[in-house]
Amino acid sequence: MKAIAQSRYGPADVLSLREVPRPVAGAAEVLVQVRAAGVDPGVWINMTGQPYAARAAFGLTRPRIAVRGRALAGVVAEVGPGVTTFQPGDEVYGTTGRGSFAEFAVAPVKWLARKPATLSFEQAAAVPISAVTALAALRAVRAGQRVMVIGAAGGIGAYAVQLAVARGARVTGVCGTDKVELVRSLGADEVVDYTAAEVDRDGPVHDVVVDTAGCRPLSLLRRAAAPRGVVVLAGGGHDSGGLLGGMTRLLRVPFVAARPGARFQGLFSGERAAELDELRDLIDAGAVRPVIDRVYPLAEAPDAIRYLALGHPAGKVVLTV
Ligand SMILES: NC(=O)c1ccc[n+]([C@@H]2O[C@H](COP(=O)([O-])OP(=O)(O)OC[C@H]3O[C@@H](n4cnc5c(N)ncnc54)[C@H](OP(=O)(O)O)[C@@H]3O)[C@@H](O)[C@H]2O)c1
């Protein structure tokens, strides 16, 4: 089968479209004919092997798994031993740990769910990682609360705005000038253009501040959060250098959190079938929709990754297979 794979760590040039063996579904796994694959910032870490700490999981000197990509949408081609929840022909979406930028991918049943009926494969592939992360970030939000989403037009942020609106929150989105109308169209009650104002413009009024951009000082984020609120740190920005990259930001949390005020919460979301089922219901009910910025053919995955790495997508970047 054809897949986007790499033999060594490095920039997007290390990726190439090549022939690789079709994977085989093991127990509790299914083989999916991939129709579309989502691109997310995590692909950059897998590809470059940076920050270096990531190599402990992905392979010390070169990537243990050559095929890139995690999010996918497609059609079940074969089921592994013991699988009863899916059968060949089912349309699914979810994630794999063994590469989704390929004609076929093997995924564990627990990371898959039936695809939303109202979405194309390209739209469905844009959901699994980003929307599940947004869902996790907003888990505690209740109707009437004030929520700020920083990076409101990005992969996670565009979902976070819609999910917070669906929960009955009053939402402030933070984005660049060119995304203001998009963020409004997603339902944000207020939009802060970060080129014109800071995130603490309205004072410490937000019950939940979700930061996906990872580039504002922690003390500033806290000045946007109510004293009993929470600042959810979803991303470490585009600092992927050194041993820990954006994770070094988390090391500063105890120093800022020692002062009275909102608490901080790191976010390490997993993708599970239960969340994908929940999202499918919200999507098919019309409460949430994927925002797709660009769709690239599989062979142009390196360009898709380069574009995402610029850090300013309007929603999601997707590969069609
Ligand atoms: N914790 C987890 O479980 C988890 C899971 C998935 C991803 N992540 C991480 O979460 C982060 C965000 O992921 P994503 O897919 O949403 O990334 P993305 O699609 O690249 O979005 C990044 C956002 O950052 C915003 N931004 C850039 N510069 C900014 C600035 N100076 N001020 C305010 N906003 C700025 C951009 O807004 P404009 O376009 O408006 O400039 C954009 O919306 C990444 O670091 C990713 O690795 C974490």
The ligand as an ORCA input file, in Angstrom:
! r2SCAN-3c Opt
* xyz 0 1
  N      -2.963     18.577     25.623
  C      -3.401     17.770     24.683
  O      -3.936     16.703     24.948
  C      -3.221     18.193     23.268
  C      -3.827     17.495     22.242
  C      -3.681     17.947     20.949
  C      -2.887     19.079     20.726
  N      -2.277     19.720     21.748
  C      -1.437     20.919     21.558
  O      -2.293     22.055     21.555
  C      -1.702     23.107     20.799
  C      -2.718     23.702     19.852
  O      -3.117     22.726     18.908
  P      -3.998     23.180     17.672
  O      -4.210     21.973     16.831
  O      -5.183     23.957     18.126
  O      -2.954     24.163     16.939
  P      -3.219     25.186     15.730
  O      -4.372     24.699     14.931
  O      -1.894     25.390     15.082
  O      -3.681     26.530     16.443
  C      -2.743     27.375     17.047
  C      -3.441     28.667     17.410
  O      -2.503     29.533     18.050
  C      -2.936     30.848     17.762
  N      -1.877     31.830     17.951
  C      -0.698     31.891     17.282
  N      -0.009     32.975     17.737
  C      -0.777     33.583     18.677
  C      -0.620     34.721     19.530
  N       0.493     35.475     19.501
  N      -1.619     35.028     20.407
  C      -2.732     34.281     20.474
  N      -2.944     33.196     19.684
  C      -1.971     32.855     18.816
  C      -3.360     30.804     16.322
  O      -4.320     31.839     16.130
  P      -4.360     32.819     14.828
  O      -4.429     31.914     13.622
  O      -5.620     33.597     15.041
  O      -3.106     33.635     14.860
  C      -3.990     29.402     16.218
  O      -5.388     29.468     16.339
  C      -0.478     22.491     20.125
  O       0.658     22.865     20.869
  C      -0.717     21.001     20.229
  O       0.482     20.264     20.240
  C      -2.445     19.316     23.011
*
